[in-house]
Amino acid sequence: MKYFLSAALIGFLLAPLLVEAQLNPIVNATLNGKIVDEETGTPLEGVNVAIKGTTHYVLTDSKGDFSFVTGQKLPFILVLSHVSYKTTELKVDSSPVVLTLLPATSQLADVVVVGYGTQKRSDLTGSVSKINPEEVHAIPEASFDAQLQGKAPGVQINTNTGVPGSDVFIRVRGATSINASNDPLYVVDGVVVNNTSLQNIFQDRATSPLTDINPNDIQSIEVLKDASAIAIYGARGANGVIIITTKRGNYGEKSKIEFNASEGRGWAPEDRVWKTTTGPEHATLINEYNANIGKPLPFRPESEIVNGVPGRGLPGEQPTYDRMQYLNRTAQLRNYDISIRGGSQNTKYYLGGGYNKQESIWKPMGFERYSFKANIDHKLSESVTIGTSNTLSLSKRDQARPANGGNGTLLQASLNIPTYLPIFDEDGTPLKWVNFDNIDVLTSTVNLWSNSYHYVGNAYFSWDILKVLNFKSSLGIDYNNYEENEYWDTRTILGASGGKGTQSITQSGTIINEQTLSYDGKSGSHKFGALIGNTLQRIILKNVSATGTNFPNNSYTQISSAATQTASQFTSESKLASFFSRIDYNYAGKYYAEFVLRADGSSRFGANNKWGYFPAVGVGYRISEENLFKNIGSISNLKLRASYGITGNQGGIDDYASQGLWTGGFGYSDAAGSNELPGTAPLQIANPDLKWEKTTQLSVGADLGLFNGRINAEFNIYDKLTTDVLLLIATPGSTGFSSYLTNYGEIRNRGFELSVNSVNVKTNDFSWRTEFNISKNKNIIENIPADIPFAGRDLIRLQKGHSMYSYWLYKQLYVDPKTGDAVFDDLNKDGKITAEDRQIVGSTWPKYFGGLSNTFTFKGFDLNVFLTYSYGNYVWNHNRMLGETGGTLDANRVLLASQLDRWTPEHTETNTPRLTTENYSRQENSRFLEDGSFVRLRSLTLGYTLPQSLTRSVGIEKARFYVAGSNLFLLTDYTGSDPESNMGTENIQGYDYGTPPQPRTVQVGLNVQL
């Protein structure tokens, strides 16, 4: 709470400074004009119009008009700049004027946000992907990172679940860690924000704090990938850095109001819903299994008694009950955003509010977010600027346990119960089978719910000491109060003993203070840049929770009403002190060099390794600036880049990972039978040498622009070697500890990225633009002390020479067409199939992945078709493994319809073996590791913008209507719910267990600008 109060105090102190006060300027000239696109004649909004040699500038309005009042005298030189057009200098000597700009289709003039500053894309030596969030806003994802899938080369994103508000699997140039985090670092308006779930009540799907940020408030997203780009973030940059810049107003801009609204529906694609056997089919398979092993048929006439047990009725007499109808629903999607932005000569502002509601296609889950955004900047003078950024949100979640093997899970209560067993008894009482809950009970009430109160903000002071020298100081806060609740009533298994309730409140607070001094100068053809700075960061995590059991009845859900009450709490804190510098040099726009060094001191690491040092160097050579290439008209840009450097990783480990710890709660008695007294016990062995994981990366790339930038391509290859991997190592039992955290192991990631953007057609009425990217990453464990098992049944094994997320299974070669028996690979050739024959069968890493987008415009119409794809990855279909048991579990487990493809004397060409105990005794069977390659129509958007001649007559600058669909098409051989499935825990990828499929959605929307 104190972080929130601190933020409020900062805003209060800044408020008086935002009152504009200035003297009337001396007016020597008034210049009125219009700026249009040179190729199409379209008026250009947001063009920066400045007089060369001064700091005074204005922006064009939606009609392309501007008005300049200045103390300068005509004639003078205007500098015109816009992110999508070539910066141009023009001499003007009269008023009014009409000026033109050429599109910068090569994107070289784009301004790219990098660590602690900005650079022109043309000046980059590192690998940075810039994403326009406007292109993906229509995709109904609660979190902006999920919307980025397929947009940035080298960035693998799996949205993985149909539960809105859940975490997202994201890897930038591979995975570098086993026990620590593999997630990138997120920086929002200069504030490093937490992206780790604050859940404390056990669930199998983690929530994401990033869903608290409204995507509509985001102006741009940059993904920093290579060492030259990420070394400035030192000990936290090894997994890449994602920089989010939110919207701000413009000085001298008339107030602009924008309103966005959309309504939609989502549903489970029919081919992604699990197909189960009917009651008669289930009974037929059970009978066949028993006949094959020589046992009596369970489904026989009820009058036929065998061994004192009557029959269950003939297979054809069995009913079929559809439990999935209680689980699936048509989900509501709703989004409303409103914002106002603008500014005077000295003050600019952006205010935004949003409401988002997304129901899951599985009852009763859903996500709801209320958000408010306020960004304000004010010039105290020509050289001093202050400002503040503030994001405040409330996110509400109705939650459940989709599947985790425990009680209360939707999967067990719906899919896993045989379909011939009734849901209710004759008087309507919900029935429970196989020690699973009743699906109607679980879906008619919310057992788990949470509220997330989240504030992200900062305040800054910027001083242009000289025209080329700037000092900036900022204070940022990321505060999240996460409140969880659960109540299991007496109709559930967990609440059978009078009900069970839990409340947990977790507070995460980050304070970060930064100072930078930057220099940006030029002398002739030489351009120099320098940056030095420091960071002080403190993170505090607190939790208190209470649990109650045995309530008076289900109307009492407060913990204070429970007969038995228990409580727990914890507090954790870490600190980081950093110093960093960057020097960049540019000669004549041809030769580039950049040097970066950061030093980080962390409280998390051992006394002998508190400080780490992270250097990097990047170089670039624009060959197209050579005279030879200037005469080749088809080549507008050709640049070579290379970088090398070291970054670190400390994410995902405990704040006290290096320290020897003791714990309380161990009672003891002085004498037999006497009362226990408070005591302590060893908890963790110390490791004073513990240090960061270290990732060394070499990256080489090339940029190519053709035909005046109509075609732009970027290619990168990289080699990342992570050493000193943070790893839990087993210790001898005699030490009193089972394991300790140390630095041991090496992981390598090698790959390439290719992106191509082209303007295929551009006329006054029609345009066609294409964006394509493809990436490949090869992950290899170079060194670990021993094989490490992951997931239940040790399905995943980390093994030297293989990639992370590799599956360790019995390899089924085929089904013998003569006998129907499964034939497995006898790895050690001993004539028996034992655990010694288990082997690495496949990896969940795709061989290639990426996206393809085509955008068409015709007069007022626009159409975008966006595809994502993945090739060569494998997915473990755990649901299929549970549902193809060969009848061995009889009434204790459902049989999927795919079990009907089993071997029979009449059906011998199949990969599903004959129904016998031996054929289904090995669940760790490669038959359930499936090809997860896919092509998905990620989004399809059709819009129409009304003519301005019509809208301006009623005071509307722009009005656009659109229809958007997502996941409308999926091409894959994977038979499970979704080929992007993963557990979302323990760095495990490609594991499909009770994951709701991604919904198929359709929305209609309206965008209005006033």
ChimeraX attribute file (.defattr): number of C-alpha atoms within 10 A of each C-alpha:
attribute: neighborCount
match mode: 1-to-1
recipient: residues
	/A:1	11
	/A:2	9
	/A:3	18
	/A:4	20
	/A:5	10
	/A:6	14
	/A:7	23
	/A:8	14
	/A:9	12
	/A:10	17
	/A:11	19
	/A:12	11
	/A:13	11
	/A:14	18
	/A:15	13
	/A:16	9
	/A:17	16
	/A:18	18
	/A:19	13
	/A:20	13
	/A:21	11
	/A:22	10
	/A:23	5
	/A:24	6
	/A:25	9
	/A:26	10
	/A:27	11
	/A:28	11
	/A:29	15
	/A:30	16
	/A:31	16
	/A:32	14
	/A:33	16
	/A:34	19
	/A:35	25
	/A:36	20
	/A:37	16
	/A:38	13
	/A:39	13
	/A:40	12
	/A:41	12
	/A:42	14
	/A:43	17
	/A:44	21
	/A:45	18
	/A:46	20
	/A:47	26
	/A:48	18
	/A:49	22
	/A:50	19
	/A:51	20
	/A:52	16
	/A:53	10
	/A:54	8
	/A:55	10
	/A:56	16
	/A:57	21
	/A:58	21
	/A:59	25
	/A:60	22
	/A:61	20
	/A:62	17
	/A:63	16
	/A:64	20
	/A:65	20
	/A:66	24
	/A:67	19
	/A:68	17
	/A:69	16
	/A:70	17
	/A:71	13
	/A:72	14
	/A:73	11
	/A:74	16
	/A:75	11
	/A:76	15
	/A:77	15
	/A:78	18
	/A:79	18
	/A:80	23
	/A:81	19
	/A:82	21
	/A:83	18
	/A:84	18
	/A:85	21
	/A:86	19
	/A:87	17
	/A:88	14
	/A:89	15
	/A:90	13
	/A:91	13
	/A:92	15
	/A:93	12
	/A:94	14
	/A:95	13
	/A:96	14
	/A:97	14
	/A:98	12
	/A:99	15
	/A:100	18
	/A:101	21
	/A:102	15
	/A:103	20
	/A:104	18
	/A:105	22
	/A:106	27
	/A:107	20
	/A:108	21
	/A:109	21
	/A:110	19
	/A:111	17
	/A:112	22
	/A:113	22
	/A:114	21
	/A:115	20
	/A:116	16
	/A:117	11
	/A:118	11
	/A:119	14
	/A:120	15
	/A:121	20
	/A:122	19
	/A:123	22
	/A:124	24
	/A:125	27
	/A:126	27
	/A:127	25
	/A:128	23
	/A:129	20
	/A:130	19
	/A:131	17
	/A:132	14
	/A:133	19
	/A:134	12
	/A:135	16
	/A:136	21
	/A:137	15
	/A:138	23
	/A:139	22
	/A:140	28
	/A:141	21
	/A:142	26
	/A:143	22
	/A:144	24
	/A:145	20
	/A:146	23
	/A:147	21
	/A:148	23
	/A:149	22
	/A:150	27
	/A:151	29
	/A:152	25
	/A:153	28
	/A:154	29
	/A:155	24
	/A:156	25
	/A:157	22
	/A:158	21
	/A:159	24
	/A:160	27
	/A:161	26
	/A:162	25
	/A:163	28
	/A:164	27
	/A:165	30
	/A:166	25
	/A:167	27
	/A:168	23
	/A:169	23
	/A:170	21
	/A:171	18
	/A:172	25
	/A:173	28
	/A:174	26
	/A:175	26
	/A:176	32
	/A:177	29
	/A:178	22
	/A:179	16
	/A:180	20
	/A:181	19
	/A:182	22
	/A:183	25
	/A:184	22
	/A:185	23
	/A:186	21
	/A:187	18
	/A:188	22
	/A:189	20
	/A:190	24
	/A:191	24
	/A:192	19
	/A:193	22
	/A:194	20
	/A:195	17
	/A:196	16
	/A:197	15
	/A:198	23
	/A:199	18
	/A:200	18
	/A:201	14
	/A:202	9
	/A:203	17
	/A:204	19
	/A:205	24
	/A:206	19
	/A:207	22
	/A:208	20
	/A:209	23
	/A:210	24
	/A:211	25
	/A:212	27
	/A:213	27
	/A:214	26
	/A:215	22
	/A:216	20
	/A:217	26
	/A:218	20
	/A:219	15
	/A:220	17
	/A:221	23
	/A:222	21
	/A:223	27
	/A:224	27
	/A:225	28
	/A:226	37
	/A:227	34
	/A:228	32
	/A:229	27
	/A:230	32
	/A:231	33
	/A:232	26
	/A:233	26
	/A:234	27
	/A:235	29
	/A:236	22
	/A:237	29
	/A:238	35
	/A:239	28
	/A:240	27
	/A:241	26
	/A:242	25
	/A:243	23
	/A:244	23
	/A:245	17
	/A:246	22
	/A:247	22
	/A:248	22
	/A:249	22
	/A:250	23
	/A:251	21
	/A:252	20
	/A:253	21
	/A:254	16
	/A:255	16
	/A:256	17
	/A:257	18
	/A:258	17
	/A:259	18
	/A:260	19
	/A:261	18
	/A:262	20
	/A:263	16
	/A:264	19
	/A:265	19
	/A:266	25
	/A:267	20
	/A:268	22
	/A:269	17
	/A:270	9
	/A:271	11
	/A:272	18
	/A:273	16
	/A:274	18
	/A:275	15
	/A:276	22
	/A:277	23
	/A:278	21
	/A:279	22
	/A:280	19
	/A:281	22
	/A:282	28
	/A:283	30
	/A:284	21
	/A:285	23
	/A:286	24
	/A:287	22
	/A:288	21
	/A:289	22
	/A:290	19
	/A:291	15
	/A:292	13
	/A:293	12
	/A:294	9
	/A:295	11
	/A:296	14
	/A:297	19
	/A:298	24
	/A:299	23
	/A:300	19
	/A:301	15
	/A:302	13
	/A:303	11
	/A:304	14
	/A:305	12
	/A:306	12
	/A:307	6
	/A:308	7
	/A:309	11
	/A:310	15
	/A:311	17
	/A:312	18
	/A:313	16
	/A:314	17
	/A:315	21
	/A:316	12
	/A:317	15
	/A:318	20
	/A:319	13
	/A:320	17
	/A:321	16
	/A:322	18
	/A:323	20
	/A:324	19
	/A:325	12
	/A:326	17
	/A:327	21
	/A:328	18
	/A:329	17
	/A:330	17
	/A:331	22
	/A:332	18
	/A:333	21
	/A:334	20
	/A:335	20
	/A:336	18
	/A:337	21
	/A:338	20
	/A:339	21
	/A:340	19
	/A:341	22
	/A:342	19
	/A:343	21
	/A:344	17
	/A:345	16
	/A:346	20
	/A:347	23
	/A:348	23
	/A:349	24
	/A:350	24
	/A:351	21
	/A:352	22
	/A:353	21
	/A:354	23
	/A:355	19
	/A:356	20
	/A:357	22
	/A:358	25
	/A:359	24
	/A:360	29
	/A:361	26
	/A:362	26
	/A:363	24
	/A:364	22
	/A:365	25
	/A:366	23
	/A:367	23
	/A:368	22
	/A:369	23
	/A:370	20
	/A:371	21
	/A:372	21
	/A:373	23
	/A:374	22
	/A:375	22
	/A:376	23
	/A:377	25
	/A:378	24
	/A:379	22
	/A:380	18
	/A:381	13
	/A:382	11
	/A:383	14
	/A:384	16
	/A:385	19
	/A:386	22
	/A:387	23
	/A:388	24
	/A:389	25
	/A:390	22
	/A:391	24
	/A:392	21
	/A:393	23
	/A:394	20
	/A:395	23
	/A:396	22
	/A:397	23
	/A:398	22
	/A:399	26
	/A:400	26
	/A:401	22
	/A:402	22
	/A:403	23
	/A:404	18
	/A:405	13
	/A:406	12
	/A:407	16
	/A:408	25
	/A:409	22
	/A:410	27
	/A:411	24
	/A:412	26
	/A:413	28
	/A:414	24
	/A:415	24
	/A:416	22
	/A:417	28
	/A:418	28
	/A:419	28
	/A:420	22
	/A:421	18
	/A:422	18
	/A:423	22
	/A:424	13
	/A:425	9
	/A:426	8
	/A:427	6
	/A:428	8
	/A:429	9
	/A:430	16
	/A:431	17
	/A:432	20
	/A:433	18
	/A:434	13
	/A:435	12
	/A:436	22
	/A:437	25
	/A:438	25
	/A:439	28
	/A:440	20
	/A:441	19
	/A:442	25
	/A:443	19
	/A:444	12
	/A:445	15
	/A:446	17
	/A:447	22
	/A:448	22
	/A:449	19
	/A:450	19
	/A:451	18
	/A:452	23
	/A:453	18
	/A:454	24
	/A:455	24
	/A:456	26
	/A:457	27
	/A:458	25
	/A:459	23
	/A:460	21
	/A:461	17
	/A:462	19
	/A:463	19
	/A:464	18
	/A:465	12
	/A:466	10
	/A:467	11
	/A:468	12
	/A:469	16
	/A:470	18
	/A:471	19
	/A:472	18
	/A:473	17
	/A:474	20
	/A:475	22
	/A:476	28
	/A:477	27
	/A:478	24
	/A:479	26
	/A:480	28
	/A:481	21
	/A:482	24
	/A:483	22
	/A:484	23
	/A:485	23
	/A:486	20
	/A:487	26
	/A:488	24
	/A:489	26
	/A:490	17
	/A:491	19
	/A:492	22
	/A:493	18
	/A:494	19
	/A:495	19
	/A:496	14
	/A:497	14
	/A:498	19
	/A:499	24
	/A:500	25
	/A:501	26
	/A:502	22
	/A:503	22
	/A:504	21
	/A:505	22
	/A:506	21
	/A:507	20
	/A:508	21
	/A:509	24
	/A:510	23
	/A:511	22
	/A:512	21
	/A:513	19
	/A:514	20
	/A:515	19
	/A:516	20
	/A:517	19
	/A:518	21
	/A:519	17
	/A:520	16
	/A:521	14
	/A:522	13
	/A:523	8
	/A:524	7
	/A:525	10
	/A:526	13
	/A:527	16
	/A:528	16
	/A:529	17
	/A:530	18
	/A:531	20
	/A:532	19
	/A:533	19
	/A:534	18
	/A:535	17
	/A:536	17
	/A:537	19
	/A:538	16
	/A:539	19
	/A:540	16
	/A:541	17
	/A:542	15
	/A:543	19
	/A:544	16
	/A:545	19
	/A:546	17
	/A:547	21
	/A:548	23
	/A:549	24
	/A:550	21
	/A:551	24
	/A:552	13
	/A:553	13
	/A:554	16
	/A:555	8
	/A:556	15
	/A:557	22
	/A:558	15
	/A:559	21
	/A:560	13
	/A:561	16
	/A:562	21
	/A:563	12
	/A:564	13
	/A:565	15
	/A:566	12
	/A:567	12
	/A:568	10
	/A:569	12
	/A:570	10
	/A:571	11
	/A:572	13
	/A:573	17
	/A:574	16
	/A:575	17
	/A:576	18
	/A:577	17
	/A:578	21
	/A:579	21
	/A:580	22
	/A:581	19
	/A:582	23
	/A:583	18
	/A:584	21
	/A:585	21
	/A:586	20
	/A:587	16
	/A:588	13
	/A:589	16
	/A:590	17
	/A:591	18
	/A:592	21
	/A:593	21
	/A:594	23
	/A:595	21
	/A:596	26
	/A:597	22
	/A:598	24
	/A:599	19
	/A:600	22
	/A:601	18
	/A:602	22
	/A:603	19
	/A:604	23
	/A:605	23
	/A:606	20
	/A:607	16
	/A:608	11
	/A:609	16
	/A:610	18
	/A:611	19
	/A:612	18
	/A:613	19
	/A:614	25
	/A:615	22
	/A:616	26
	/A:617	24
	/A:618	26
	/A:619	22
	/A:620	24
	/A:621	21
	/A:622	21
	/A:623	16
	/A:624	20
	/A:625	17
	/A:626	11
	/A:627	9
	/A:628	9
	/A:629	15
	/A:630	14
	/A:631	10
	/A:632	11
	/A:633	10
	/A:634	14
	/A:635	17
	/A:636	20
	/A:637	23
	/A:638	20
	/A:639	21
	/A:640	21
	/A:641	22
	/A:642	24
	/A:643	25
	/A:644	23
	/A:645	24
	/A:646	28
	/A:647	31
	/A:648	28
	/A:649	28
	/A:650	22
	/A:651	23
	/A:652	14
	/A:653	16
	/A:654	16
	/A:655	20
	/A:656	17
	/A:657	21
	/A:658	24
	/A:659	18
	/A:660	13
	/A:661	13
	/A:662	11
	/A:663	11
	/A:664	11
	/A:665	10
	/A:666	11
	/A:667	12
	/A:668	14
	/A:669	12
	/A:670	9
	/A:671	8
	/A:672	8
	/A:673	7
	/A:674	9
	/A:675	10
	/A:676	13
	/A:677	11
	/A:678	10
	/A:679	12
	/A:680	12
	/A:681	12
	/A:682	12
	/A:683	13
	/A:684	20
	/A:685	19
	/A:686	17
	/A:687	19
	/A:688	17
	/A:689	14
	/A:690	22
	/A:691	26
	/A:692	26
	/A:693	26
	/A:694	26
	/A:695	28
	/A:696	21
	/A:697	24
	/A:698	21
	/A:699	24
	/A:700	22
	/A:701	21
	/A:702	20
	/A:703	18
	/A:704	20
	/A:705	25
	/A:706	18
	/A:707	15
	/A:708	16
	/A:709	22
	/A:710	21
	/A:711	21
	/A:712	24
	/A:713	21
	/A:714	20
	/A:715	21
	/A:716	22
	/A:717	20
	/A:718	22
	/A:719	20
	/A:720	26
	/A:721	19
	/A:722	25
	/A:723	22
	/A:724	19
	/A:725	26
	/A:726	26
	/A:727	21
	/A:728	17
	/A:729	16
	/A:730	13
	/A:731	12
	/A:732	9
	/A:733	9
	/A:734	7
	/A:735	9
	/A:736	12
	/A:737	14
	/A:738	14
	/A:739	16
	/A:740	16
	/A:741	21
	/A:742	21
	/A:743	19
	/A:744	16
	/A:745	21
	/A:746	23
	/A:747	27
	/A:748	23
	/A:749	21
	/A:750	19
	/A:751	20
	/A:752	21
	/A:753	23
	/A:754	20
	/A:755	23
	/A:756	18
	/A:757	23
	/A:758	20
	/A:759	17
	/A:760	13
	/A:761	13
	/A:762	15
	/A:763	11
	/A:764	11
	/A:765	11
	/A:766	14
	/A:767	16
	/A:768	18
	/A:769	18
	/A:770	19
	/A:771	19
	/A:772	22
	/A:773	23
	/A:774	23
	/A:775	26
	/A:776	26
	/A:777	26
	/A:778	19
	/A:779	23
	/A:780	22
	/A:781	22
	/A:782	17
	/A:783	17
	/A:784	18
	/A:785	12
	/A:786	12
	/A:787	10
	/A:788	15
	/A:789	15
	/A:790	18
	/A:791	14
	/A:792	7
	/A:793	11
	/A:794	13
	/A:795	20
	/A:796	24
	/A:797	21
	/A:798	22
	/A:799	22
	/A:800	19
	/A:801	13
	/A:802	19
	/A:803	24
	/A:804	26
	/A:805	25
	/A:806	24
	/A:807	30
	/A:808	25
	/A:809	26
	/A:810	25
	/A:811	21
	/A:812	18
	/A:813	14
	/A:814	18
	/A:815	22
	/A:816	17
	/A:817	18
	/A:818	11
	/A:819	13
	/A:820	24
	/A:821	20
	/A:822	19
	/A:823	15
	/A:824	18
	/A:825	16
	/A:826	18
	/A:827	17
	/A:828	12
	/A:829	9
	/A:830	10
	/A:831	8
	/A:832	13
	/A:833	16
	/A:834	13
	/A:835	11
	/A:836	12
	/A:837	18
	/A:838	22
	/A:839	17
	/A:840	19
	/A:841	16
	/A:842	23
	/A:843	24
	/A:844	25
	/A:845	26
	/A:846	20
	/A:847	16
	/A:848	21
	/A:849	27
	/A:850	27
	/A:851	24
	/A:852	21
	/A:853	22
	/A:854	18
	/A:855	18
	/A:856	18
	/A:857	20
	/A:858	14
	/A:859	13
	/A:860	14
	/A:861	17
	/A:862	19
	/A:863	19
	/A:864	19
	/A:865	17
	/A:866	25
	/A:867	22
	/A:868	23
	/A:869	22
	/A:870	25
	/A:871	18
	/A:872	16
	/A:873	21
	/A:874	27
	/A:875	28
	/A:876	32
	/A:877	26
	/A:878	17
	/A:879	22
	/A:880	22
	/A:881	19
	/A:882	18
	/A:883	24
	/A:884	24
	/A:885	23
	/A:886	26
	/A:887	26
	/A:888	20
	/A:889	15
	/A:890	19
	/A:891	18
	/A:892	15
	/A:893	21
	/A:894	27
	/A:895	33
	/A:896	25
	/A:897	17
	/A:898	16
	/A:899	23
	/A:900	18
	/A:901	15
	/A:902	20
	/A:903	24
	/A:904	19
	/A:905	11
	/A:906	6
	/A:907	11
	/A:908	19
	/A:909	18
	/A:910	16
	/A:911	19
	/A:912	24
	/A:913	26
	/A:914	28
	/A:915	28
	/A:916	20
	/A:917	17
	/A:918	14
	/A:919	19
	/A:920	21
	/A:921	12
	/A:922	15
	/A:923	18
	/A:924	22
	/A:925	20
	/A:926	23
	/A:927	19
	/A:928	22
	/A:929	25
	/A:930	20
	/A:931	20
	/A:932	26
	/A:933	22
	/A:934	21
	/A:935	17
	/A:936	18
	/A:937	21
	/A:938	25
	/A:939	24
	/A:940	21
	/A:941	22
	/A:942	18
	/A:943	20
	/A:944	18
	/A:945	18
	/A:946	16
	/A:947	14
	/A:948	16
	/A:949	10
	/A:950	13
	/A:951	17
	/A:952	13
	/A:953	9
	/A:954	10
	/A:955	11
	/A:956	15
	/A:957	21
	/A:958	18
	/A:959	21
	/A:960	18
	/A:961	18
	/A:962	19
	/A:963	19
	/A:964	21
	/A:965	24
	/A:966	22
	/A:967	21
	/A:968	15
	/A:969	15
	/A:970	20
	/A:971	11
	/A:972	17
	/A:973	12
	/A:974	20
	/A:975	19
	/A:976	28
	/A:977	25
	/A:978	26
	/A:979	30
	/A:980	28
	/A:981	28
	/A:982	26
	/A:983	23
	/A:984	22
	/A:985	13
	/A:986	12
	/A:987	19
	/A:988	18
	/A:989	25
	/A:990	28
	/A:991	27
	/A:992	24
	/A:993	24
	/A:994	26
	/A:995	24
	/A:996	25
	/A:997	23
	/A:998	26
	/A:999	25
	/A:1000	24
	/A:1001	23
	/A:1002	23
	/A:1003	22
	/A:1004	19
	/A:1005	19
	/A:1006	18
	/A:1007	18
	/A:1008	18
	/A:1009	19
	/A:1010	16
